[in-house]
Amino acid sequence: MKKIIKKIGTSAGIIFNKEEMKILEADVGDLVDLGDIVIIKMKKSKLVVKVSKK
């Protein structure tokens, strides 16, 4: 399944594909697979979000 990235702090994030271990860039509005790990770069820290069905 795919999920649309909604705004979380900043518009850009990085998606790590567990199977291929490739780093894919993603922006708000992009479709991502459920279960992917999205790292949102904040000003001083990183927010790690697992894409779920919410």
mmCIF file of the N, C-alpha and C atoms, coordinates in Angstrom:
data_MODEL
# 
_entry.id   MODEL 
# 
loop_
_atom_site.group_PDB 
_atom_site.id 
_atom_site.type_symbol 
_atom_site.label_atom_id 
_atom_site.label_alt_id 
_atom_site.label_comp_id 
_atom_site.label_asym_id 
_atom_site.label_entity_id 
_atom_site.label_seq_id 
_atom_site.pdbx_PDB_ins_code 
_atom_site.Cartn_x 
_atom_site.Cartn_y 
_atom_site.Cartn_z 
_atom_site.occupancy 
_atom_site.B_iso_or_equiv 
_atom_site.pdbx_formal_charge 
_atom_site.auth_seq_id 
_atom_site.auth_comp_id 
_atom_site.auth_asym_id 
_atom_site.auth_atom_id 
_atom_site.pdbx_PDB_model_num 
ATOM 1   N N  . MET A 1 1  ? 0.835  -1.199 0.000  1.00 0.00 ? 1  MET A N  1 
ATOM 2   C CA . MET A 1 1  ? 0.000  0.000  0.000  1.00 0.00 ? 1  MET A CA 1 
ATOM 3   C C  . MET A 1 1  ? 0.871  1.250  0.000  1.00 0.00 ? 1  MET A C  1 
ATOM 4   N N  . LYS A 1 2  ? 0.277  2.338  -0.456 1.00 0.00 ? 2  LYS A N  1 
ATOM 5   C CA . LYS A 1 2  ? 0.995  3.606  -0.483 1.00 0.00 ? 2  LYS A CA 1 
ATOM 6   C C  . LYS A 1 2  ? 0.315  4.593  0.450  1.00 0.00 ? 2  LYS A C  1 
ATOM 7   N N  . LYS A 1 3  ? 1.106  5.510  0.983  1.00 0.00 ? 3  LYS A N  1 
ATOM 8   C CA . LYS A 1 3  ? 0.553  6.544  1.851  1.00 0.00 ? 3  LYS A CA 1 
ATOM 9   C C  . LYS A 1 3  ? 1.145  7.884  1.443  1.00 0.00 ? 3  LYS A C  1 
ATOM 10  N N  . ILE A 1 4  ? 0.314  8.915  1.488  1.00 0.00 ? 4  ILE A N  1 
ATOM 11  C CA . ILE A 1 4  ? 0.782  10.250 1.141  1.00 0.00 ? 4  ILE A CA 1 
ATOM 12  C C  . ILE A 1 4  ? 1.441  10.883 2.363  1.00 0.00 ? 4  ILE A C  1 
ATOM 13  N N  . ILE A 1 5  ? 2.640  11.412 2.164  1.00 0.00 ? 5  ILE A N  1 
ATOM 14  C CA . ILE A 1 5  ? 3.333  12.078 3.263  1.00 0.00 ? 5  ILE A CA 1 
ATOM 15  C C  . ILE A 1 5  ? 2.626  13.394 3.563  1.00 0.00 ? 5  ILE A C  1 
ATOM 16  N N  . LYS A 1 6  ? 2.288  13.591 4.833  1.00 0.00 ? 6  LYS A N  1 
ATOM 17  C CA . LYS A 1 6  ? 1.680  14.845 5.244  1.00 0.00 ? 6  LYS A CA 1 
ATOM 18  C C  . LYS A 1 6  ? 2.741  15.684 5.942  1.00 0.00 ? 6  LYS A C  1 
ATOM 19  N N  . LYS A 1 7  ? 2.448  16.945 6.105  1.00 0.00 ? 7  LYS A N  1 
ATOM 20  C CA . LYS A 1 7  ? 3.445  17.847 6.689  1.00 0.00 ? 7  LYS A CA 1 
ATOM 21  C C  . LYS A 1 7  ? 3.786  17.444 8.118  1.00 0.00 ? 7  LYS A C  1 
ATOM 22  N N  . ILE A 1 8  ? 5.083  17.232 8.374  1.00 0.00 ? 8  ILE A N  1 
ATOM 23  C CA . ILE A 1 8  ? 5.550  16.911 9.727  1.00 0.00 ? 8  ILE A CA 1 
ATOM 24  C C  . ILE A 1 8  ? 6.751  17.807 10.006 1.00 0.00 ? 8  ILE A C  1 
ATOM 25  N N  . GLY A 1 9  ? 6.520  18.962 10.566 1.00 0.00 ? 9  GLY A N  1 
ATOM 26  C CA . GLY A 1 9  ? 7.619  19.853 10.930 1.00 0.00 ? 9  GLY A CA 1 
ATOM 27  C C  . GLY A 1 9  ? 8.264  20.527 9.730  1.00 0.00 ? 9  GLY A C  1 
ATOM 28  N N  . THR A 1 10 ? 8.761  19.727 8.805  1.00 0.00 ? 10 THR A N  1 
ATOM 29  C CA . THR A 1 10 ? 9.408  20.262 7.616  1.00 0.00 ? 10 THR A CA 1 
ATOM 30  C C  . THR A 1 10 ? 8.893  19.521 6.398  1.00 0.00 ? 10 THR A C  1 
ATOM 31  N N  . SER A 1 11 ? 9.144  20.068 5.226  1.00 0.00 ? 11 SER A N  1 
ATOM 32  C CA . SER A 1 11 ? 8.557  19.486 4.026  1.00 0.00 ? 11 SER A CA 1 
ATOM 33  C C  . SER A 1 11 ? 9.372  18.335 3.450  1.00 0.00 ? 11 SER A C  1 
ATOM 34  N N  . ALA A 1 12 ? 10.625 18.199 3.871  1.00 0.00 ? 12 ALA A N  1 
ATOM 35  C CA . ALA A 1 12 ? 11.482 17.176 3.285  1.00 0.00 ? 12 ALA A CA 1 
ATOM 36  C C  . ALA A 1 12 ? 11.788 16.068 4.277  1.00 0.00 ? 12 ALA A C  1 
ATOM 37  N N  . GLY A 1 13 ? 12.003 14.866 3.759  1.00 0.00 ? 13 GLY A N  1 
ATOM 38  C CA . GLY A 1 13 ? 12.363 13.735 4.603  1.00 0.00 ? 13 GLY A CA 1 
ATOM 39  C C  . GLY A 1 13 ? 13.161 12.737 3.805  1.00 0.00 ? 13 GLY A C  1 
ATOM 40  N N  . ILE A 1 14 ? 13.690 11.732 4.475  1.00 0.00 ? 14 ILE A N  1 
ATOM 41  C CA . ILE A 1 14 ? 14.433 10.683 3.797  1.00 0.00 ? 14 ILE A CA 1 
ATOM 42  C C  . ILE A 1 14 ? 13.774 9.354  4.112  1.00 0.00 ? 14 ILE A C  1 
ATOM 43  N N  . ILE A 1 15 ? 13.539 8.556  3.080  1.00 0.00 ? 15 ILE A N  1 
ATOM 44  C CA . ILE A 1 15 ? 12.925 7.241  3.277  1.00 0.00 ? 15 ILE A CA 1 
ATOM 45  C C  . ILE A 1 15 ? 13.982 6.164  3.064  1.00 0.00 ? 15 ILE A C  1 
ATOM 46  N N  . PHE A 1 16 ? 14.130 5.281  4.026  1.00 0.00 ? 16 PHE A N  1 
ATOM 47  C CA . PHE A 1 16 ? 15.054 4.169  3.901  1.00 0.00 ? 16 PHE A CA 1 
ATOM 48  C C  . PHE A 1 16 ? 14.283 2.932  3.482  1.00 0.00 ? 16 PHE A C  1 
ATOM 49  N N  . ASN A 1 17 ? 14.630 2.371  2.337  1.00 0.00 ? 17 ASN A N  1 
ATOM 50  C CA . ASN A 1 17 ? 13.987 1.150  1.874  1.00 0.00 ? 17 ASN A CA 1 
ATOM 51  C C  . ASN A 1 17 ? 14.735 -0.018 2.514  1.00 0.00 ? 17 ASN A C  1 
ATOM 52  N N  . LYS A 1 18 ? 14.081 -0.747 3.399  1.00 0.00 ? 18 LYS A N  1 
ATOM 53  C CA . LYS A 1 18 ? 14.738 -1.822 4.137  1.00 0.00 ? 18 LYS A CA 1 
ATOM 54  C C  . LYS A 1 18 ? 15.275 -2.921 3.222  1.00 0.00 ? 18 LYS A C  1 
ATOM 55  N N  . GLU A 1 19 ? 14.520 -3.261 2.180  1.00 0.00 ? 19 GLU A N  1 
ATOM 56  C CA . GLU A 1 19 ? 14.915 -4.372 1.320  1.00 0.00 ? 19 GLU A CA 1 
ATOM 57  C C  . GLU A 1 19 ? 16.164 -4.041 0.510  1.00 0.00 ? 19 GLU A C  1 
ATOM 58  N N  . GLU A 1 20 ? 16.172 -2.874 -0.129 1.00 0.00 ? 20 GLU A N  1 
ATOM 59  C CA . GLU A 1 20 ? 17.290 -2.536 -0.998 1.00 0.00 ? 20 GLU A CA 1 
ATOM 60  C C  . GLU A 1 20 ? 18.298 -1.618 -0.303 1.00 0.00 ? 20 GLU A C  1 
ATOM 61  N N  . MET A 1 21 ? 17.927 -1.112 0.891  1.00 0.00 ? 21 MET A N  1 
ATOM 62  C CA . MET A 1 21 ? 18.791 -0.220 1.655  1.00 0.00 ? 21 MET A CA 1 
ATOM 63  C C  . MET A 1 21 ? 19.218 0.997  0.838  1.00 0.00 ? 21 MET A C  1 
ATOM 64  N N  . LYS A 1 22 ? 18.303 1.458  -0.023 1.00 0.00 ? 22 LYS A N  1 
ATOM 65  C CA . LYS A 1 22 ? 18.569 2.672  -0.779 1.00 0.00 ? 22 LYS A CA 1 
ATOM 66  C C  . LYS A 1 22 ? 17.962 3.857  -0.041 1.00 0.00 ? 22 LYS A C  1 
ATOM 67  N N  . ILE A 1 23 ? 18.593 5.011  -0.192 1.00 0.00 ? 23 ILE A N  1 
ATOM 68  C CA . ILE A 1 23 ? 18.061 6.211  0.438  1.00 0.00 ? 23 ILE A CA 1 
ATOM 69  C C  . ILE A 1 23 ? 17.299 7.000  -0.621 1.00 0.00 ? 23 ILE A C  1 
ATOM 70  N N  . LEU A 1 24 ? 16.023 7.201  -0.391 1.00 0.00 ? 24 LEU A N  1 
ATOM 71  C CA . LEU A 1 24 ? 15.182 7.912  -1.337 1.00 0.00 ? 24 LEU A CA 1 
ATOM 72  C C  . LEU A 1 24 ? 14.709 9.219  -0.712 1.00 0.00 ? 24 LEU A C  1 
ATOM 73  N N  . GLU A 1 25 ? 14.801 10.298 -1.478 1.00 0.00 ? 25 GLU A N  1 
ATOM 74  C CA . GLU A 1 25 ? 14.312 11.572 -0.970 1.00 0.00 ? 25 GLU A CA 1 
ATOM 75  C C  . GLU A 1 25 ? 12.815 11.653 -1.186 1.00 0.00 ? 25 GLU A C  1 
ATOM 76  N N  . ALA A 1 26 ? 12.126 12.288 -0.267 1.00 0.00 ? 26 ALA A N  1 
ATOM 77  C CA . ALA A 1 26 ? 10.682 12.413 -0.383 1.00 0.00 ? 26 ALA A CA 1 
ATOM 78  C C  . ALA A 1 26 ? 10.240 13.769 0.129  1.00 0.00 ? 26 ALA A C  1 
ATOM 79  N N  . ASP A 1 27 ? 9.193  14.273 -0.479 1.00 0.00 ? 27 ASP A N  1 
ATOM 80  C CA . ASP A 1 27 ? 8.622  15.534 -0.045 1.00 0.00 ? 27 ASP A CA 1 
ATOM 81  C C  . ASP A 1 27 ? 7.173  15.314 0.371  1.00 0.00 ? 27 ASP A C  1 
ATOM 82  N N  . VAL A 1 28 ? 6.596  16.317 0.977  1.00 0.00 ? 28 VAL A N  1 
ATOM 83  C CA . VAL A 1 28 ? 5.197  16.233 1.370  1.00 0.00 ? 28 VAL A CA 1 
ATOM 84  C C  . VAL A 1 28 ? 4.356  16.015 0.122  1.00 0.00 ? 28 VAL A C  1 
ATOM 85  N N  . GLY A 1 29 ? 3.434  15.075 0.192  1.00 0.00 ? 29 GLY A N  1 
ATOM 86  C CA . GLY A 1 29 ? 2.587  14.777 -0.949 1.00 0.00 ? 29 GLY A CA 1 
ATOM 87  C C  . GLY A 1 29 ? 3.053  13.555 -1.721 1.00 0.00 ? 29 GLY A C  1 
ATOM 88  N N  . ASP A 1 30 ? 4.303  13.095 -1.466 1.00 0.00 ? 30 ASP A N  1 
ATOM 89  C CA . ASP A 1 30 ? 4.802  11.909 -2.148 1.00 0.00 ? 30 ASP A CA 1 
ATOM 90  C C  . ASP A 1 30 ? 4.153  10.654 -1.566 1.00 0.00 ? 30 ASP A C  1 
ATOM 91  N N  . LEU A 1 31 ? 4.060  9.625  -2.391 1.00 0.00 ? 31 LEU A N  1 
ATOM 92  C CA . LEU A 1 31 ? 3.513  8.351  -1.933 1.00 0.00 ? 31 LEU A CA 1 
ATOM 93  C C  . LEU A 1 31 ? 4.638  7.458  -1.448 1.00 0.00 ? 31 LEU A C  1 
ATOM 94  N N  . VAL A 1 32 ? 4.458  6.860  -0.282 1.00 0.00 ? 32 VAL A N  1 
ATOM 95  C CA . VAL A 1 32 ? 5.460  5.950  0.265  1.00 0.00 ? 32 VAL A CA 1 
ATOM 96  C C  . VAL A 1 32 ? 4.781  4.662  0.699  1.00 0.00 ? 32 VAL A C  1 
ATOM 97  N N  . ASP A 1 33 ? 5.567  3.598  0.818  1.00 0.00 ? 33 ASP A N  1 
ATOM 98  C CA . ASP A 1 33 ? 5.013  2.319  1.259  1.00 0.00 ? 33 ASP A CA 1 
ATOM 99  C C  . ASP A 1 33 ? 4.807  2.330  2.761  1.00 0.00 ? 33 ASP A C  1 
ATOM 100 N N  . LEU A 1 34 ? 3.729  1.689  3.205  1.00 0.00 ? 34 LEU A N  1 
ATOM 101 C CA . LEU A 1 34 ? 3.483  1.558  4.638  1.00 0.00 ? 34 LEU A CA 1 
ATOM 102 C C  . LEU A 1 34 ? 4.607  0.729  5.245  1.00 0.00 ? 34 LEU A C  1 
ATOM 103 N N  . GLY A 1 35 ? 5.098  1.155  6.399  1.00 0.00 ? 35 GLY A N  1 
ATOM 104 C CA . GLY A 1 35 ? 6.173  0.439  7.057  1.00 0.00 ? 35 GLY A CA 1 
ATOM 105 C C  . GLY A 1 35 ? 7.538  1.038  6.778  1.00 0.00 ? 35 GLY A C  1 
ATOM 106 N N  . ASP A 1 36 ? 7.635  1.963  5.813  1.00 0.00 ? 36 ASP A N  1 
ATOM 107 C CA . ASP A 1 36 ? 8.911  2.609  5.549  1.00 0.00 ? 36 ASP A CA 1 
ATOM 108 C C  . ASP A 1 36 ? 9.275  3.530  6.704  1.00 0.00 ? 36 ASP A C  1 
ATOM 109 N N  . ILE A 1 37 ? 10.565 3.713  6.908  1.00 0.00 ? 37 ILE A N  1 
ATOM 110 C CA . ILE A 1 37 ? 11.038 4.605  7.952  1.00 0.00 ? 37 ILE A CA 1 
ATOM 111 C C  . ILE A 1 37 ? 11.339 5.954  7.320  1.00 0.00 ? 37 ILE A C  1 
ATOM 112 N N  . VAL A 1 38 ? 10.721 6.993  7.846  1.00 0.00 ? 38 VAL A N  1 
ATOM 113 C CA . VAL A 1 38 ? 10.929 8.336  7.330  1.00 0.00 ? 38 VAL A CA 1 
ATOM 114 C C  . VAL A 1 38 ? 11.691 9.151  8.362  1.00 0.00 ? 38 VAL A C  1 
ATOM 115 N N  . ILE A 1 39 ? 12.814 9.707  7.953  1.00 0.00 ? 39 ILE A N  1 
ATOM 116 C CA . ILE A 1 39 ? 13.579 10.550 8.866  1.00 0.00 ? 39 ILE A CA 1 
ATOM 117 C C  . ILE A 1 39 ? 13.382 12.006 8.451  1.00 0.00 ? 39 ILE A C  1 
ATOM 118 N N  . ILE A 1 40 ? 12.771 12.767 9.336  1.00 0.00 ? 40 ILE A N  1 
ATOM 119 C CA . ILE A 1 40 ? 12.541 14.184 9.084  1.00 0.00 ? 40 ILE A CA 1 
ATOM 120 C C  . ILE A 1 40 ? 13.656 14.965 9.767  1.00 0.00 ? 40 ILE A C  1 
ATOM 121 N N  . LYS A 1 41 ? 14.420 15.708 8.996  1.00 0.00 ? 41 LYS A N  1 
ATOM 122 C CA . LYS A 1 41 ? 15.523 16.474 9.574  1.00 0.00 ? 41 LYS A CA 1 
ATOM 123 C C  . LYS A 1 41 ? 14.991 17.762 10.197 1.00 0.00 ? 41 LYS A C  1 
ATOM 124 N N  . MET A 1 42 ? 15.169 17.873 11.516 1.00 0.00 ? 42 MET A N  1 
ATOM 125 C CA . MET A 1 42 ? 14.763 19.082 12.205 1.00 0.00 ? 42 MET A CA 1 
ATOM 126 C C  . MET A 1 42 ? 15.994 19.977 12.323 1.00 0.00 ? 42 MET A C  1 
ATOM 127 N N  . LYS A 1 43 ? 15.832 21.153 12.920 1.00 0.00 ? 43 LYS A N  1 
ATOM 128 C CA . LYS A 1 43 ? 16.948 22.088 13.021 1.00 0.00 ? 43 LYS A CA 1 
ATOM 129 C C  . LYS A 1 43 ? 18.097 21.536 13.852 1.00 0.00 ? 43 LYS A C  1 
ATOM 130 N N  . LYS A 1 44 ? 17.799 20.959 15.011 1.00 0.00 ? 44 LYS A N  1 
ATOM 131 C CA . LYS A 1 44 ? 18.865 20.488 15.895 1.00 0.00 ? 44 LYS A CA 1 
ATOM 132 C C  . LYS A 1 44 ? 18.862 18.975 16.101 1.00 0.00 ? 44 LYS A C  1 
ATOM 133 N N  . SER A 1 45 ? 17.824 18.316 15.647 1.00 0.00 ? 45 SER A N  1 
ATOM 134 C CA . SER A 1 45 ? 17.742 16.870 15.855 1.00 0.00 ? 45 SER A CA 1 
ATOM 135 C C  . SER A 1 45 ? 16.991 16.218 14.711 1.00 0.00 ? 45 SER A C  1 
ATOM 136 N N  . LYS A 1 46 ? 16.849 14.903 14.792 1.00 0.00 ? 46 LYS A N  1 
ATOM 137 C CA . LYS A 1 46 ? 16.127 14.167 13.765 1.00 0.00 ? 46 LYS A CA 1 
ATOM 138 C C  . LYS A 1 46 ? 14.902 13.505 14.369 1.00 0.00 ? 46 LYS A C  1 
ATOM 139 N N  . LEU A 1 47 ? 13.804 13.543 13.623 1.00 0.00 ? 47 LEU A N  1 
ATOM 140 C CA . LEU A 1 47 ? 12.575 12.888 14.053 1.00 0.00 ? 47 LEU A CA 1 
ATOM 141 C C  . LEU A 1 47 ? 12.354 11.673 13.171 1.00 0.00 ? 47 LEU A C  1 
ATOM 142 N N  . VAL A 1 48 ? 12.361 10.487 13.779 1.00 0.00 ? 48 VAL A N  1 
ATOM 143 C CA . VAL A 1 48 ? 12.178 9.256  13.014 1.00 0.00 ? 48 VAL A CA 1 
ATOM 144 C C  . VAL A 1 48 ? 10.718 8.834  13.107 1.00 0.00 ? 48 VAL A C  1 
ATOM 145 N N  . VAL A 1 49 ? 10.102 8.657  11.949 1.00 0.00 ? 49 VAL A N  1 
ATOM 146 C CA . VAL A 1 49 ? 8.681  8.315  11.920 1.00 0.00 ? 49 VAL A CA 1 
ATOM 147 C C  . VAL A 1 49 ? 8.487  7.058  11.086 1.00 0.00 ? 49 VAL A C  1 
ATOM 148 N N  . LYS A 1 50 ? 7.770  6.085  11.635 1.00 0.00 ? 50 LYS A N  1 
ATOM 149 C CA . LYS A 1 50 ? 7.418  4.902  10.871 1.00 0.00 ? 50 LYS A CA 1 
ATOM 150 C C  . LYS A 1 50 ? 6.040  5.134  10.265 1.00 0.00 ? 50 LYS A C  1 
ATOM 151 N N  . VAL A 1 51 ? 5.969  5.024  8.944  1.00 0.00 ? 51 VAL A N  1 
ATOM 152 C CA . VAL A 1 51 ? 4.711  5.298  8.253  1.00 0.00 ? 51 VAL A CA 1 
ATOM 153 C C  . VAL A 1 51 ? 3.693  4.207  8.593  1.00 0.00 ? 51 VAL A C  1 
ATOM 154 N N  . SER A 1 52 ? 2.553  4.638  9.140  1.00 0.00 ? 52 SER A N  1 
ATOM 155 C CA . SER A 1 52 ? 1.523  3.684  9.530  1.00 0.00 ? 52 SER A CA 1 
ATOM 156 C C  . SER A 1 52 ? 0.200  4.044  8.862  1.00 0.00 ? 52 SER A C  1 
ATOM 157 N N  . LYS A 1 53 ? -0.862 3.326  9.222  1.00 0.00 ? 53 LYS A N  1 
ATOM 158 C CA . LYS A 1 53 ? -2.154 3.522  8.583  1.00 0.00 ? 53 LYS A CA 1 
ATOM 159 C C  . LYS A 1 53 ? -2.928 4.707  9.155  1.00 0.00 ? 53 LYS A C  1 
ATOM 160 N N  . LYS A 1 54 ? -2.343 5.445  10.085 1.00 0.00 ? 54 LYS A N  1 
ATOM 161 C CA . LYS A 1 54 ? -3.052 6.566  10.713 1.00 0.00 ? 54 LYS A CA 1 
ATOM 162 C C  . LYS A 1 54 ? -3.463 7.597  9.680  1.00 0.00 ? 54 LYS A C  1 
# 
